[in-house]
C-alpha cells in the first residue's frame, strides 16, 4: 500500500473576513490536518487569522505560513505566539521567512541582508519560546534581558518559509522544518532536502490542487493559478524539472502570464500541481511523500471556494 503525507490546506488571502469562520469550520469538518494562513502584504494579518481559526475550531492544527521577519519585532512576535500556543496547546505551527522582496520594499522593510535577519530572528524566537532569558546583540536583532512571563507549555514548531540554496541550508541549521512554496515537485523536494541537510526536519510542501472525475476539467481549473511559475521568483522551483528550460522559453515567448498558463501542456500541469482524478492526485501525493514531504498543503482553485474545498476532501477522506 502506498504511503501518503498529511494533507493540509492553504487558506486564500482573498477569502473575505466575513467568510473566514465558516470556511475554517468546514476545513475541520472535512478532516484536513492543518490550515495554513498567509500573512501577505495588505491582506489579512497572520496573527488575527490564527487566533480566530483556533477559536472557531476544536482540534484543527493552524500554521502561519509565513511571517516576514522584517515586519515585526521578535520579542512581540514571541509574545503573540506564546499567547496563542498557551490558549490552544499543540495546535499551532509558526512559519518565518524573508517575505516577498517587492512587498517588503513597499512596506519599507527589506534588509540589506535578508539571510542574516532570518538567522538572528529564528534563533531568538526559538530561545524566547523555550522560556529562556535572551540577550542578543546582532546586526538586526537586539534583545536585552527578555524572558516571557507566560512561555507556552507546548512549544510550537518554528519553521522557515524559504526557497533558495543558502536559505534552505540555514533553515536546516536553525528551524524545525521548512515550508516550501508552490509548486513543489519531487525534483524540487530533492533539491531542497539536499541543501537543508537535516535528519529531523518537518517538510511542508505547498501545491496548487484540484480533483475531478474529469481530469481535463481539473487541469483547466488549475491553469490560471499556475501562471506564476513562469515568473523570476519561481525559477528555483522549475529549473530542476526535466522541462525547466522549455518552460522558461515558453514564458519568454508568451505575451502575458495568462497566455503562458493557457499554453502549458497537460503533462507539465500534472508535474506542477496535484491535479486530475482522485486516483491520479493520490498517486501524486504518494510520490511527494516518497520524495520527502511530511505534509502537502493544497491550494484550492475555482470561484466557488467551498466547492473547491469539497473536491479536495476526496484526498483526505478517500
Secondary structure by P-SEA (a helix, b strand, c coil): cccccbbbbbbbccccccccaaaaaaaaaacccbbbbbbccccccaaaaaaaaaaaccbbbbbccccccccccaaaaaaaaaaaaaaccccbbbbbccccaaaaaaaccccccaaaaaaaaaaaaaaaaaccccccccccccccccccccccccccbbbbbcccaaaaaaaaacccbbbbcccccaaaaaaaaaaacccbbbbbbbbbccccccaaaaaaaaccccccccccccccccccccaaaaaaaaaaacccaaaaaaaccaaaaaaacccccaaaaaaaaaaaaaacccbbbbbbbcccaaaaaaaacccccc
